[in-house]
Amino acid sequence: MFIILVYDVATERVQKVHKVCKKYLTWVQNSVFEGEITKAEFRLLKAEINGIIDDSMDSVVIYKFRSKSYYARENLGREAPSSEDFIF
Amino acid sequence: MFIILVYDVATERVQKVHKVCKKYLTWVQNSVFEGEITKAEFRLLKAEINGIIDDSMDSVVIYKFRSKSYYARENLGREAPSSEDFIF
């Protein structure tokens, strides 16, 4: 399946969540990731994220699709930077 | 069509972009909006956003779908707040 993941977490957990997402997905922009993922990987990703976030403060939204072909992506403004540009 | 819009803009333009997005879409989380939109409205939305953002600094990513039925949404952590909770 293909997923888009958007996180809104407290500053002190941004780096950890970013690192976990990067293991499974491709960085698109700021707090947005996307990528093809197996069901097993998806379970692992969610378990890792749930181990990091604080349920009372943080929020992660995941959109799931059967295939990437169901959507088209459009960018306004600057090109999304590559993951290597993400400096901590 | 149905769209998911994610913005990453400089702090001084966040409020303006949020307001424009709210005119056409539903707020999901932090800098994420989604909603059903006509082609004409989509053109207006993009024109309004392009009038606000600085192409060299800001980035807006839009995922377009024919229908909402192409995806399933899943939330981890706290429930996404309603748009009314967004305080400037």
Backbone of each chain as nested JSON, in Angstrom:
{
  "chains": [
    {"id": "A", "residues": [
      {"number": 1, "name": "MET", "atoms": {"N": [0.839, -1.191, 0.0], "CA": [0.0, 0.0, 0.0], "C": [0.88, 1.249, 0.0]}},
      {"number": 2, "name": "PHE", "atoms": {"N": [0.237, 2.38, -0.269], "CA": [0.962, 3.647, -0.321], "C": [0.387, 4.554, 0.76]}},
      {"number": 3, "name": "ILE", "atoms": {"N": [1.259, 5.245, 1.501], "CA": [0.735, 6.121, 2.551], "C": [1.342, 7.532, 2.499]}},
      {"number": 4, "name": "ILE", "atoms": {"N": [0.567, 8.47, 2.986], "CA": [1.048, 9.827, 3.245], "C": [0.921, 10.009, 4.751]}},
      {"number": 5, "name": "LEU", "atoms": {"N": [1.987, 10.427, 5.391], "CA": [1.984, 10.586, 6.85], "C": [2.337, 12.027, 7.205]}},
      {"number": 6, "name": "VAL", "atoms": {"N": [1.543, 12.643, 8.052], "CA": [1.776, 14.019, 8.483], "C": [1.812, 14.047, 10.003]}},
      {"number": 7, "name": "TYR", "atoms": {"N": [2.886, 14.563, 10.578], "CA": [2.935, 14.595, 12.035], "C": [2.951, 16.017, 12.584]}},
      {"number": 8, "name": "ASP", "atoms": {"N": [2.396, 16.145, 13.769], "CA": [2.37, 17.422, 14.5], "C": [2.722, 17.057, 15.941]}},
      {"number": 9, "name": "VAL", "atoms": {"N": [4.021, 17.061, 16.226], "CA": [4.474, 16.619, 17.555], "C": [5.294, 17.716, 18.232]}},
      {"number": 10, "name": "ALA", "atoms": {"N": [5.417, 17.631, 19.546], "CA": [6.181, 18.633, 20.293], "C": [7.637, 18.628, 19.819]}},
      {"number": 11, "name": "THR", "atoms": {"N": [8.263, 19.823, 19.853], "CA": [9.613, 20.023, 19.32], "C": [10.599, 18.959, 19.776]}},
      {"number": 12, "name": "GLU", "atoms": {"N": [10.532, 18.589, 21.066], "CA": [11.51, 17.639, 21.588], "C": [11.357, 16.227, 21.016]}},
      {"number": 13, "name": "ARG", "atoms": {"N": [10.255, 15.948, 20.324], "CA": [10.074, 14.617, 19.74], "C": [10.141, 14.615, 18.209]}},
      {"number": 14, "name": "VAL", "atoms": {"N": [10.302, 15.81, 17.62], "CA": [10.328, 15.917, 16.155], "C": [11.438, 15.055, 15.551]}},
      {"number": 15, "name": "GLN", "atoms": {"N": [12.631, 15.157, 16.116], "CA": [13.773, 14.44, 15.555], "C": [13.554, 12.921, 15.579]}},
      {"number": 16, "name": "LYS", "atoms": {"N": [13.035, 12.414, 16.701], "CA": [12.784, 10.965, 16.838], "C": [11.733, 10.481, 15.831]}},
      {"number": 17, "name": "VAL", "atoms": {"N": [10.642, 11.238, 15.725], "CA": [9.576, 10.84, 14.795], "C": [10.091, 10.91, 13.351]}},
      {"number": 18, "name": "HIS", "atoms": {"N": [10.849, 11.969, 13.05], "CA": [11.414, 12.117, 11.703], "C": [12.296, 10.918, 11.349]}},
      {"number": 19, "name": "LYS", "atoms": {"N": [13.135, 10.519, 12.295], "CA": [14.053, 9.391, 12.064], "C": [13.311, 8.085, 11.796]}},
      {"number": 20, "name": "VAL", "atoms": {"N": [12.268, 7.824, 12.58], "CA": [11.483, 6.598, 12.402], "C": [10.792, 6.615, 11.031]}},
      {"number": 21, "name": "CYS", "atoms": {"N": [10.187, 7.74, 10.688], "CA": [9.486, 7.845, 9.405], "C": [10.45, 7.634, 8.24]}},
      {"number": 22, "name": "LYS", "atoms": {"N": [11.655, 8.177, 8.386], "CA": [12.669, 8.086, 7.323], "C": [13.094, 6.634, 7.071]}},
      {"number": 23, "name": "LYS", "atoms": {"N": [12.978, 5.791, 8.095], "CA": [13.321, 4.37, 7.945], "C": [12.403, 3.672, 6.949]}},
      {"number": 24, "name": "TYR", "atoms": {"N": [11.149, 4.139, 6.894], "CA": [10.144, 3.443, 6.093], "C": [9.646, 4.241, 4.88]}},
      {"number": 25, "name": "LEU", "atoms": {"N": [9.812, 5.581, 4.946], "CA": [9.162, 6.427, 3.945], "C": [10.115, 7.469, 3.36]}},
      {"number": 26, "name": "THR", "atoms": {"N": [9.602, 8.239, 2.412], "CA": [10.377, 9.307, 1.78], "C": [9.884, 10.652, 2.286]}},
      {"number": 27, "name": "TRP", "atoms": {"N": [10.809, 11.516, 2.623], "CA": [10.449, 12.825, 3.14], "C": [9.963, 13.722, 2.015]}},
      {"number": 28, "name": "VAL", "atoms": {"N": [8.821, 14.388, 2.221], "CA": [8.254, 15.267, 1.193], "C": [8.463, 16.728, 1.556]}},
      {"number": 29, "name": "GLN", "atoms": {"N": [8.148, 17.076, 2.8], "CA": [8.162, 18.487, 3.2], "C": [7.998, 18.581, 4.71]}},
      {"number": 30, "name": "ASN", "atoms": {"N": [8.757, 19.434, 5.345], "CA": [8.576, 19.714, 6.769], "C": [8.189, 18.461, 7.556]}},
      {"number": 31, "name": "SER", "atoms": {"N": [6.93, 18.294, 7.885], "CA": [6.502, 17.154, 8.691], "C": [5.678, 16.16, 7.882]}},
      {"number": 32, "name": "VAL", "atoms": {"N": [5.987, 16.035, 6.589], "CA": [5.222, 15.16, 5.694], "C": [6.11, 14.094, 5.062]}},
      {"number": 33, "name": "PHE", "atoms": {"N": [5.655, 12.86, 5.112], "CA": [6.343, 11.749, 4.474], "C": [5.372, 11.001, 3.58]}},
      {"number": 34, "name": "GLU", "atoms": {"N": [5.897, 10.299, 2.576], "CA": [5.054, 9.439, 1.765], "C": [5.85, 8.23, 1.334]}},
      {"number": 35, "name": "GLY", "atoms": {"N": [5.167, 7.171, 0.915], "CA": [5.903, 6.027, 0.392], "C": [5.113, 4.739, 0.347]}},
      {"number": 36, "name": "GLU", "atoms": {"N": [5.616, 3.816, -0.448], "CA": [5.075, 2.469, -0.559], "C": [5.51, 1.705, 0.674]}},
      {"number": 37, "name": "ILE", "atoms": {"N": [4.625, 0.963, 1.279], "CA": [4.95, 0.262, 2.508], "C": [4.135, -1.038, 2.588]}},
      {"number": 38, "name": "THR", "atoms": {"N": [4.751, -2.086, 3.124], "CA": [4.004, -3.346, 3.291], "C": [3.155, -3.253, 4.559]}},
      {"number": 39, "name": "LYS", "atoms": {"N": [2.212, -4.165, 4.689], "CA": [1.367, -4.158, 5.888], "C": [2.198, -4.398, 7.144]}},
      {"number": 40, "name": "ALA", "atoms": {"N": [3.196, -5.289, 7.037], "CA": [4.057, -5.597, 8.185], "C": [4.875, -4.361, 8.584]}},
      {"number": 41, "name": "GLU", "atoms": {"N": [5.448, -3.683, 7.59], "CA": [6.217, -2.458, 7.869], "C": [5.322, -1.384, 8.471]}},
      {"number": 42, "name": "PHE", "atoms": {"N": [4.092, -1.313, 7.976], "CA": [3.153, -0.304, 8.461], "C": [2.857, -0.531, 9.95]}},
      {"number": 43, "name": "ARG", "atoms": {"N": [2.705, -1.805, 10.329], "CA": [2.474, -2.121, 11.741], "C": [3.682, -1.708, 12.584]}},
      {"number": 44, "name": "LEU", "atoms": {"N": [4.886, -1.993, 12.066], "CA": [6.118, -1.621, 12.783], "C": [6.23, -0.103, 12.917]}},
      {"number": 45, "name": "LEU", "atoms": {"N": [5.969, 0.59, 11.823], "CA": [6.038, 2.056, 11.824], "C": [5.1, 2.631, 12.889]}},
      {"number": 46, "name": "LYS", "atoms": {"N": [3.875, 2.142, 12.912], "CA": [2.905, 2.653, 13.887], "C": [3.331, 2.336, 15.319]}},
      {"number": 47, "name": "ALA", "atoms": {"N": [3.862, 1.131, 15.515], "CA": [4.316, 0.745, 16.855], "C": [5.466, 1.651, 17.3]}},
      {"number": 48, "name": "GLU", "atoms": {"N": [6.397, 1.925, 16.392], "CA": [7.531, 2.797, 16.738], "C": [7.053, 4.21, 17.056]}},
      {"number": 49, "name": "ILE", "atoms": {"N": [6.144, 4.717, 16.25], "CA": [5.633, 6.072, 16.487], "C": [4.874, 6.134, 17.816]}},
      {"number": 50, "name": "ASN", "atoms": {"N": [4.036, 5.127, 18.059], "CA": [3.284, 5.113, 19.321], "C": [4.2, 5.038, 20.539]}},
      {"number": 51, "name": "GLY", "atoms": {"N": [5.404, 4.476, 20.337], "CA": [6.372, 4.401, 21.422], "C": [7.057, 5.732, 21.699]}},
      {"number": 52, "name": "ILE", "atoms": {"N": [6.953, 6.66, 20.766], "CA": [7.62, 7.961, 20.901], "C": [6.647, 9.061, 21.311]}},
      {"number": 53, "name": "ILE", "atoms": {"N": [5.491, 9.117, 20.663], "CA": [4.611, 10.278, 20.858], "C": [3.884, 10.268, 22.197]}},
      {"number": 54, "name": "ASP", "atoms": {"N": [3.487, 11.462, 22.594], "CA": [2.678, 11.664, 23.793], "C": [1.238, 11.855, 23.311]}},
      {"number": 55, "name": "ASP", "atoms": {"N": [0.395, 10.88, 23.628], "CA": [-0.976, 10.88, 23.112], "C": [-1.776, 12.117, 23.469]}},
      {"number": 56, "name": "SER", "atoms": {"N": [-1.391, 12.777, 24.55], "CA": [-2.184, 13.934, 24.967], "C": [-1.772, 15.202, 24.221]}},
      {"number": 57, "name": "MET", "atoms": {"N": [-0.573, 15.187, 23.596], "CA": [-0.074, 16.392, 22.936], "C": [0.145, 16.233, 21.444]}},
      {"number": 58, "name": "ASP", "atoms": {"N": [0.623, 15.059, 21.035], "CA": [1.057, 14.871, 19.648], "C": [-0.03, 14.234, 18.791]}},
      {"number": 59, "name": "SER", "atoms": {"N": [0.064, 14.489, 17.497], "CA": [-0.91, 13.924, 16.574], "C": [-0.219, 13.506, 15.284]}},
      {"number": 60, "name": "VAL", "atoms": {"N": [-0.571, 12.328, 14.792], "CA": [-0.033, 11.844, 13.515], "C": [-1.225, 11.402, 12.665]}},
      {"number": 61, "name": "VAL", "atoms": {"N": [-1.313, 11.935, 11.457], "CA": [-2.4, 11.568, 10.553], "C": [-1.816, 10.78, 9.387]}},
      {"number": 62, "name": "ILE", "atoms": {"N": [-2.422, 9.638, 9.088], "CA": [-1.928, 8.785, 8.008], "C": [-3.047, 8.547, 6.989]}},
      {"number": 63, "name": "TYR", "atoms": {"N": [-2.753, 8.825, 5.717], "CA": [-3.697, 8.538, 4.637], "C": [-3.196, 7.289, 3.924]}},
      {"number": 64, "name": "LYS", "atoms": {"N": [-4.049, 6.292, 3.785], "CA": [-3.646, 5.022, 3.162], "C": [-4.336, 4.822, 1.816]}},
      {"number": 65, "name": "PHE", "atoms": {"N": [-3.579, 4.364, 0.849], "CA": [-4.106, 4.093, -0.492], "C": [-3.666, 2.713, -0.944]}},
      {"number": 66, "name": "ARG", "atoms": {"N": [-4.437, 2.128, -1.834], "CA": [-3.988, 0.852, -2.404], "C": [-2.78, 1.069, -3.303]}},
      {"number": 67, "name": "SER", "atoms": {"N": [-2.767, 2.184, -3.98], "CA": [-1.681, 2.435, -4.939], "C": [-1.441, 3.92, -5.108]}},
      {"number": 68, "name": "LYS", "atoms": {"N": [-0.216, 4.268, -5.468], "CA": [0.178, 5.645, -5.71], "C": [-0.606, 6.241, -6.88]}},
      {"number": 69, "name": "SER", "atoms": {"N": [-1.093, 5.365, -7.749], "CA": [-1.752, 5.83, -8.974], "C": [-3.088, 6.511, -8.704]}},
      {"number": 70, "name": "TYR", "atoms": {"N": [-3.571, 6.46, -7.452], "CA": [-4.846, 7.079, -7.148], "C": [-4.755, 8.585, -6.975]}},
      {"number": 71, "name": "TYR", "atoms": {"N": [-3.559, 9.129, -6.917], "CA": [-3.487, 10.572, -6.734], "C": [-2.43, 11.228, -7.621]}},
      {"number": 72, "name": "ALA", "atoms": {"N": [-2.537, 12.538, -7.738], "CA": [-1.529, 13.334, -8.43], "C": [-1.033, 14.354, -7.423]}},
      {"number": 73, "name": "ARG", "atoms": {"N": [0.252, 14.634, -7.415], "CA": [0.804, 15.602, -6.481], "C": [1.163, 16.89, -7.197]}},
      {"number": 74, "name": "GLU", "atoms": {"N": [0.882, 17.99, -6.567], "CA": [1.186, 19.289, -7.161], "C": [1.906, 20.131, -6.116]}},
      {"number": 75, "name": "ASN", "atoms": {"N": [2.936, 20.873, -6.512], "CA": [3.673, 21.713, -5.57], "C": [3.522, 23.182, -5.923]}},
      {"number": 76, "name": "LEU", "atoms": {"N": [3.302, 24.012, -4.905], "CA": [3.355, 25.471, -5.081], "C": [4.561, 25.958, -4.292]}},
      {"number": 77, "name": "GLY", "atoms": {"N": [5.179, 27.029, -4.768], "CA": [6.348, 27.555, -4.057], "C": [7.594, 26.753, -4.348]}},
      {"number": 78, "name": "ARG", "atoms": {"N": [8.512, 26.789, -3.393], "CA": [9.803, 26.146, -3.613], "C": [9.647, 24.631, -3.689]}},
      {"number": 79, "name": "GLU", "atoms": {"N": [10.601, 24.001, -4.345], "CA": [10.639, 22.54, -4.416], "C": [10.856, 21.983, -3.025]}},
      {"number": 80, "name": "ALA", "atoms": {"N": [10.204, 20.869, -2.717], "CA": [10.434, 20.235, -1.428], "C": [11.897, 19.796, -1.374]}},
      {"number": 81, "name": "PRO", "atoms": {"N": [12.58, 20.101, -0.277], "CA": [14.004, 19.75, -0.187], "C": [14.193, 18.248, -0.047]}},
      {"number": 82, "name": "SER", "atoms": {"N": [15.368, 17.77, -0.371], "CA": [15.645, 16.348, -0.174], "C": [15.89, 16.103, 1.307]}},
      {"number": 83, "name": "SER", "atoms": {"N": [15.759, 14.871, 1.714], "CA": [15.861, 14.523, 3.14], "C": [17.234, 14.903, 3.693]}},
      {"number": 84, "name": "GLU", "atoms": {"N": [18.225, 14.978, 2.84], "CA": [19.58, 15.304, 3.286], "C": [19.689, 16.749, 3.78]}},
      {"number": 85, "name": "ASP", "atoms": {"N": [18.735, 17.587, 3.352], "CA": [18.758, 18.98, 3.773], "C": [18.229, 19.165, 5.192]}},
      {"number": 86, "name": "PHE", "atoms": {"N": [17.685, 18.101, 5.737], "CA": [17.071, 18.207, 7.06], "C": [18.158, 18.195, 8.126]}},
      {"number": 87, "name": "ILE", "atoms": {"N": [18.429, 19.36, 8.692], "CA": [19.492, 19.491, 9.683], "C": [18.898, 19.577, 11.093]}},
      {"number": 88, "name": "PHE", "atoms": {"N": [19.451, 18.829, 12.007], "CA": [18.983, 18.906, 13.399], "C": [19.963, 19.738, 14.221]}}
    ]},
    {"id": "B", "residues": [
      {"number": 1, "name": "MET", "atoms": {"N": [-13.394, 17.012, -7.192], "CA": [-12.235, 16.231, -6.752], "C": [-11.98, 16.436, -5.271]}},
      {"number": 2, "name": "PHE", "atoms": {"N": [-11.156, 15.579, -4.711], "CA": [-10.84, 15.672, -3.295], "C": [-9.349, 15.966, -3.148]}},
      {"number": 3, "name": "ILE", "atoms": {"N": [-8.998, 16.888, -2.258], "CA": [-7.573, 17.195, -2.109], "C": [-7.123, 17.182, -0.645]}},
      {"number": 4, "name": "ILE", "atoms": {"N": [-5.838, 16.879, -0.471], "CA": [-5.161, 17.037, 0.818], "C": [-4.099, 18.095, 0.573]}},
      {"number": 5, "name": "LEU", "atoms": {"N": [-4.072, 19.124, 1.4], "CA": [-3.113, 20.214, 1.21], "C": [-2.254, 20.358, 2.474]}},
      {"number": 6, "name": "VAL", "atoms": {"N": [-0.945, 20.402, 2.279], "CA": [-0.021, 20.559, 3.399], "C": [0.879, 21.75, 3.122]}},
      {"number": 7, "name": "TYR", "atoms": {"N": [0.931, 22.699, 4.051], "CA": [1.781, 23.858, 3.8], "C": [2.935, 23.952, 4.79]}},
      {"number": 8, "name": "ASP", "atoms": {"N": [4.009, 24.531, 4.313], "CA": [5.21, 24.782, 5.124], "C": [5.659, 26.188, 4.75]}},
      {"number": 9, "name": "VAL", "atoms": {"N": [5.126, 27.176, 5.473], "CA": [5.4, 28.574, 5.122], "C": [5.986, 29.314, 6.325]}},
      {"number": 10, "name": "ALA", "atoms": {"N": [6.651, 30.416, 6.048], "CA": [7.255, 31.214, 7.118], "C": [6.162, 31.696, 8.085]}},
      {"number": 11, "name": "THR", "atoms": {"N": [6.528, 31.806, 9.369], "CA": [5.578, 32.128, 10.446], "C": [4.68, 33.32, 10.101]}},
      {"number": 12, "name": "GLU", "atoms": {"N": [5.26, 34.356, 9.517], "CA": [4.482, 35.57, 9.256], "C": [3.397, 35.369, 8.183]}},
      {"number": 13, "name": "ARG", "atoms": {"N": [3.45, 34.26, 7.464], "CA": [2.419, 34.007, 6.446], "C": [1.486, 32.852, 6.805]}},
      {"number": 14, "name": "VAL", "atoms": {"N": [1.724, 32.216, 7.942], "CA": [0.907, 31.061, 8.348], "C": [-0.568, 31.427, 8.462]}},
      {"number": 15, "name": "GLN", "atoms": {"N": [-0.845, 32.539, 9.148], "CA": [-2.234, 32.939, 9.371], "C": [-2.972, 33.189, 8.055]}},
      {"number": 16, "name": "LYS", "atoms": {"N": [-2.304, 33.884, 7.122], "CA": [-2.934, 34.187, 5.826], "C": [-3.237, 32.912, 5.042]}},
      {"number": 17, "name": "VAL", "atoms": {"N": [-2.259, 32.004, 4.999], "CA": [-2.451, 30.76, 4.249], "C": [-3.557, 29.921, 4.908]}},
      {"number": 18, "name": "HIS", "atoms": {"N": [-3.542, 29.871, 6.246], "CA": [-4.566, 29.118, 6.973], "C": [-5.967, 29.641, 6.645]}},
      {"number": 19, "name": "LYS", "atoms": {"N": [-6.104, 30.965, 6.637], "CA": [-7.408, 31.581, 6.358], "C": [-7.917, 31.241, 4.955]}},
      {"number": 20, "name": "VAL", "atoms": {"N": [-7.017, 31.309, 3.971], "CA": [-7.408, 31.007, 2.597], "C": [-7.822, 29.536, 2.492]}},
      {"number": 21, "name": "CYS", "atoms": {"N": [-7.036, 28.656, 3.078], "CA": [-7.347, 27.221, 3.012], "C": [-8.7, 26.929, 3.655]}},
      {"number": 22, "name": "LYS", "atoms": {"N": [-8.969, 27.615, 4.757], "CA": [-10.211, 27.394, 5.509], "C": [-11.447, 27.787, 4.696]}},
      {"number": 23, "name": "LYS", "atoms": {"N": [-11.258, 28.73, 3.748], "CA": [-12.365, 29.139, 2.887], "C": [-12.854, 27.988, 2.009]}},
      {"number": 24, "name": "TYR", "atoms": {"N": [-11.917, 27.115, 1.631], "CA": [-12.241, 26.071, 0.661], "C": [-12.23, 24.66, 1.242]}},
      {"number": 25, "name": "LEU", "atoms": {"N": [-11.491, 24.476, 2.37], "CA": [-11.234, 23.116, 2.851], "C": [-11.494, 22.97, 4.342]}},
      {"number": 26, "name": "THR", "atoms": {"N": [-11.332, 21.758, 4.839], "CA": [-11.507, 21.463, 6.258], "C": [-10.144, 21.252, 6.898]}},
      {"number": 27, "name": "TRP", "atoms": {"N": [-9.97, 21.861, 8.057], "CA": [-8.697, 21.749, 8.747], "C": [-8.565, 20.373, 9.391]}},
      {"number": 28, "name": "VAL", "atoms": {"N": [-7.423, 19.717, 9.184], "CA": [-7.197, 18.381, 9.743], "C": [-6.248, 18.437, 10.943]}},
      {"number": 29, "name": "GLN", "atoms": {"N": [-5.141, 19.137, 10.755], "CA": [-4.077, 19.125, 11.772], "C": [-3.038, 20.187, 11.42]}},
      {"number": 30, "name": "ASN", "atoms": {"N": [-2.585, 20.919, 12.413], "CA": [-1.477, 21.844, 12.222], "C": [-1.52, 22.525, 10.843]}},
      {"number": 31, "name": "SER", "atoms": {"N": [-0.736, 22.097, 9.909], "CA": [-0.668, 22.736, 8.596], "C": [-1.276, 21.853, 7.51]}},
      {"number": 32, "name": "VAL", "atoms": {"N": [-2.292, 21.069, 7.863], "CA": [-2.909, 20.122, 6.923], "C": [-4.404, 20.398, 6.758]}},
      {"number": 33, "name": "PHE", "atoms": {"N": [-4.844, 20.472, 5.509], "CA": [-6.254, 20.638, 5.201], "C": [-6.689, 19.56, 4.218]}},
      {"number": 34, "name": "GLU", "atoms": {"N": [-7.982, 19.248, 4.192], "CA": [-8.492, 18.325, 3.191], "C": [-9.9, 18.734, 2.825]}},
      {"number": 35, "name": "GLY", "atoms": {"N": [-10.384, 18.25, 1.677], "CA": [-11.768, 18.543, 1.345], "C": [-12.106, 18.338, -0.114]}},
      {"number": 36, "name": "GLU", "atoms": {"N": [-13.402, 18.247, -0.362], "CA": [-13.959, 18.161, -1.703], "C": [-13.912, 19.563, -2.302]}},
      {"number": 37, "name": "ILE", "atoms": {"N": [-13.496, 19.681, -3.542], "CA": [-13.353, 20.998, -4.154], "C": [-13.607, 20.893, -5.66]}},
      {"number": 38, "name": "THR", "atoms": {"N": [-14.243, 21.916, -6.219], "CA": [-14.459, 21.905, -7.669], "C": [-13.186, 22.385, -8.365]}},
      {"number": 39, "name": "LYS", "atoms": {"N": [-13.11, 22.142, -9.674], "CA": [-11.92, 22.591, -10.422], "C": [-11.78, 24.103, -10.371]}},
      {"number": 40, "name": "ALA", "atoms": {"N": [-12.924, 24.795, -10.443], "CA": [-12.902, 26.257, -10.414], "C": [-12.4, 26.762, -9.059]}},
      {"number": 41, "name": "GLU", "atoms": {"N": [-12.909, 26.153, -7.983], "CA": [-12.462, 26.543, -6.64], "C": [-10.981, 26.235, -6.457]}},
      {"number": 42, "name": "PHE", "atoms": {"N": [-10.549, 25.114, -7.033], "CA": [-9.15, 24.716, -6.908], "C": [-8.237, 25.752, -7.566]}},
      {"number": 43, "name": "ARG", "atoms": {"N": [-8.668, 26.252, -8.706], "CA": [-7.886, 27.297, -9.39], "C": [-7.813, 28.554, -8.53]}},
      {"number": 44, "name": "LEU", "atoms": {"N": [-8.945, 28.931, -7.934], "CA": [-8.991, 30.112, -7.067], "C": [-8.093, 29.924, -5.853]}},
      {"number": 45, "name": "LEU", "atoms": {"N": [-8.186, 28.755, -5.235], "CA": [-7.376, 28.456, -4.059], "C": [-5.889, 28.6, -4.385]}},
      {"number": 46, "name": "LYS", "atoms": {"N": [-5.479, 28.013, -5.503], "CA": [-4.061, 28.093, -5.894], "C": [-3.641, 29.531, -6.189]}},
      {"number": 47, "name": "ALA", "atoms": {"N": [-4.526, 30.285, -6.843], "CA": [-4.212, 31.677, -7.155], "C": [-4.049, 32.485, -5.863]}},
      {"number": 48, "name": "GLU", "atoms": {"N": [-4.94, 32.243, -4.902], "CA": [-4.863, 32.975, -3.628], "C": [-3.582, 32.607, -2.88]}},
      {"number": 49, "name": "ILE", "atoms": {"N": [-3.261, 31.33, -2.852], "CA": [-2.041, 30.898, -2.154], "C": [-0.802, 31.473, -2.841]}},
      {"number": 50, "name": "ASN", "atoms": {"N": [-0.778, 31.408, -4.168], "CA": [0.375, 31.959, -4.888], "C": [0.546, 33.452, -4.652]}},
      {"number": 51, "name": "GLY", "atoms": {"N": [-0.56, 34.133, -4.346], "CA": [-0.497, 35.556, -4.045], "C": [0.065, 35.857, -2.661]}},
      {"number": 52, "name": "ILE", "atoms": {"N": [0.104, 34.848, -1.821], "CA": [0.575, 35.034, -0.44], "C": [2.004, 34.534, -0.237]}},
      {"number": 53, "name": "ILE", "atoms": {"N": [2.29, 33.348, -0.746], "CA": [3.565, 32.706, -0.412], "C": [4.764, 33.324, -1.132]}},
      {"number": 54, "name": "ASP", "atoms": {"N": [5.919, 33.127, -0.518], "CA": [7.192, 33.545, -1.089], "C": [7.818, 32.292, -1.703]}},
      {"number": 55, "name": "ASP", "atoms": {"N": [7.9, 32.268, -3.039], "CA": [8.354, 31.067, -3.754], "C": [9.724, 30.576, -3.332]}},
      {"number": 56, "name": "SER", "atoms": {"N": [10.544, 31.488, -2.818], "CA": [11.908, 31.09, -2.469], "C": [11.98, 30.447, -1.085]}},
      {"number": 57, "name": "MET", "atoms": {"N": [10.937, 30.654, -0.255], "CA": [10.97, 30.14, 1.119], "C": [9.858, 29.15, 1.439]}},
      {"number": 58, "name": "ASP", "atoms": {"N": [8.671, 29.39, 0.895], "CA": [7.501, 28.613, 1.293], "C": [7.218, 27.461, 0.328]}},
      {"number": 59, "name": "SER", "atoms": {"N": [6.555, 26.452, 0.858], "CA": [6.216, 25.296, 0.039], "C": [4.822, 24.793, 0.404]}},
      {"number": 60, "name": "VAL", "atoms": {"N": [4.032, 24.492, -0.621], "CA": [2.708, 23.918, -0.41], "C": [2.601, 22.675, -1.284]}},
      {"number": 61, "name": "VAL", "atoms": {"N": [2.253, 21.56, -0.673], "CA": [2.102, 20.304, -1.415], "C": [0.631, 19.925, -1.422]}},
      {"number": 62, "name": "ILE", "atoms": {"N": [0.115, 19.608, -2.618], "CA": [-1.298, 19.258, -2.761], "C": [-1.417, 17.868, -3.397]}},
      {"number": 63, "name": "TYR", "atoms": {"N": [-2.17, 16.995, -2.74], "CA": [-2.467, 15.67, -3.288], "C": [-3.892, 15.702, -3.805]}},
      {"number": 64, "name": "LYS", "atoms": {"N": [-4.059, 15.326, -5.076], "CA": [-5.396, 15.378, -5.69], "C": [-5.934, 13.97, -5.967]}},
      {"number": 65, "name": "PHE", "atoms": {"N": [-7.216, 13.769, -5.677], "CA": [-7.871, 12.48, -5.916], "C": [-9.193, 12.708, -6.633]}},
      {"number": 66, "name": "ARG", "atoms": {"N": [-9.629, 11.702, -7.359], "CA": [-10.952, 11.823, -7.967], "C": [-12.02, 11.772, -6.901]}},
      {"number": 67, "name": "SER", "atoms": {"N": [-11.773, 10.989, -5.873], "CA": [-12.793, 10.814, -4.828], "C": [-12.154, 10.473, -3.495]}},
      {"number": 68, "name": "LYS", "atoms": {"N": [-12.855, 10.822, -2.43], "CA": [-12.406, 10.539, -1.085], "C": [-12.319, 9.032, -0.835]}},
      {"number": 69, "name": "SER", "atoms": {"N": [-13.074, 8.282, -1.632], "CA": [-13.157, 6.834, -1.407], "C": [-11.851, 6.111, -1.721]}},
      {"number": 70, "name": "TYR", "atoms": {"N": [-10.891, 6.815, -2.303], "CA": [-9.625, 6.178, -2.648], "C": [-8.69, 6.0, -1.46]}},
      {"number": 71, "name": "TYR", "atoms": {"N": [-9.009, 6.628, -0.342], "CA": [-8.114, 6.475, 0.796], "C": [-8.848, 6.244, 2.108]}},
      {"number": 72, "name": "ALA", "atoms": {"N": [-8.1, 5.766, 3.087], "CA": [-8.607, 5.64, 4.444], "C": [-7.693, 6.465, 5.321]}},
      {"number": 73, "name": "ARG", "atoms": {"N": [-8.249, 7.147, 6.311], "CA": [-7.435, 7.974, 7.194], "C": [-7.309, 7.326, 8.554]}},
      {"number": 74, "name": "GLU", "atoms": {"N": [-6.128, 7.389, 9.12], "CA": [-5.892, 6.81, 10.434], "C": [-5.181, 7.85, 11.291]}},
      {"number": 75, "name": "ASN", "atoms": {"N": [-5.568, 7.96, 12.566], "CA": [-4.915, 8.929, 13.454], "C": [-4.181, 8.229, 14.578]}},
      {"number": 76, "name": "LEU", "atoms": {"N": [-2.974, 8.687, 14.881], "CA": [-2.255, 8.237, 16.07], "C": [-2.171, 9.442, 17.0]}},
      {"number": 77, "name": "GLY", "atoms": {"N": [-2.188, 9.188, 18.312], "CA": [-2.1, 10.292, 19.264], "C": [-3.428, 10.987, 19.432]}},
      {"number": 78, "name": "ARG", "atoms": {"N": [-3.351, 12.256, 19.819], "CA": [-4.573, 12.995, 20.107], "C": [-5.411, 13.215, 18.855]}},
      {"number": 79, "name": "GLU", "atoms": {"N": [-6.698, 13.406, 19.067], "CA": [-7.6, 13.724, 17.975], "C": [-7.205, 15.067, 17.388]}},
      {"number": 80, "name": "ALA", "atoms": {"N": [-7.308, 15.177, 16.079], "CA": [-7.026, 16.471, 15.452], "C": [-8.054, 17.47, 15.979]}},
      {"number": 81, "name": "PRO", "atoms": {"N": [-7.61, 18.645, 16.39], "CA": [-8.542, 19.637, 16.94], "C": [-9.441, 20.214, 15.869]}},
      {"number": 82, "name": "SER", "atoms": {"N": [-10.557, 20.765, 16.267], "CA": [-11.434, 21.416, 15.304], "C": [-10.833, 22.761, 14.937]}},
      {"number": 83, "name": "SER", "atoms": {"N": [-11.232, 23.287, 13.802], "CA": [-10.646, 24.527, 13.287], "C": [-10.84, 25.686, 14.265]}},
      {"number": 84, "name": "GLU", "atoms": {"N": [-11.868, 25.584, 15.098], "CA": [-12.155, 26.649, 16.046], "C": [-11.063, 26.759, 17.123]}},
      {"number": 85, "name": "ASP", "atoms": {"N": [-10.314, 25.667, 17.306], "CA": [-9.25, 25.675, 18.32], "C": [-8.003, 26.425, 17.844]}},
      {"number": 86, "name": "PHE", "atoms": {"N": [-7.996, 26.782, 16.573], "CA": [-6.817, 27.416, 16.004], "C": [-6.77, 28.878, 16.432]}},
      {"number": 87, "name": "ILE", "atoms": {"N": [-5.889, 29.192, 17.376], "CA": [-5.808, 30.549, 17.904], "C": [-4.581, 31.258, 17.315]}},
      {"number": 88, "name": "PHE", "atoms": {"N": [-4.784, 32.48, 16.886], "CA": [-3.648, 33.256, 16.375], "C": [-3.208, 34.269, 17.431]}}
    ]}
  ]
}
